[in-house]
Each structure stands twice: as C-alpha cells, then as structure tokens.
Amino acid sequence: MILGVSAWLSQKLGWDVTFIRIAFVIALLFFGTGLGLYLILWLVKLFSK
C-alpha cells in the first residue's frame, strides 16, 4: 500500500504480503478498523527503526 506497512509486517511475521493486504481491506470494509490499525502500525514501524 502507500506507507509500506504491509511489506514491513509481512517481513516481521513471515507471511505473504498479499494475505496481509487482504486482511486490511476486509478489516476496513467489515469492521471499520483497517485504516486505524494501518496508521497505528505505521507509527510503530516509523519509531522502531
């Protein structure tokens, strides 16, 4: 996606990046939490360097 969170998270978890992107989209569409979770993980990624 835009901020690189999916690729970063896939490296950390050892999962395929496609599954993580699909999970974010599903969380956004069905639960409304995908965008907030994405931004929180972006902040974690940003400050974990």
N, C-alpha and C positions, 0 to 999 in steps of 0.2 A: 504494500500500500504506500502511502505517502511518506510516513516518518520512519519506516524500516522496522517497526515493532514486530511484525510477523516473522521476518527473517531472523531477527535477534532472538525471539522467543523459540523459534524452531531450532536454532543452534543450541540454546540452553537446555531444551527438553529432548532433543534428538528426534523430533517429529518432522514430518513433511510440512513444508510451508503452506501447501495448498489446504491441508486439513485445518490449520490454524486460521487461515483467511476465511474459510467456510464457517468456522465456529464463530468468528467475529461478526460475520454477516447474519448468521442465524440468531446470535445474541441480540443484535441490533433490531432485527425485524420482529422477533417474537417476544423478547423480554425488555427491549429498550435500554439495555445496559452495555451494549457493544461499544458505543462511542466513548462512554465514560471510562470503561475498562481499558480501552485503547489508549486514551490520554493518560491515565494513571500509569500504565506500563511504559509509555513513552517517557514520563518523568523518571521512573525507576531506571530505565535504560540510560537516560541522559546523565543522571547523577551516579551511576555505578561505574563509570569509567575511571 
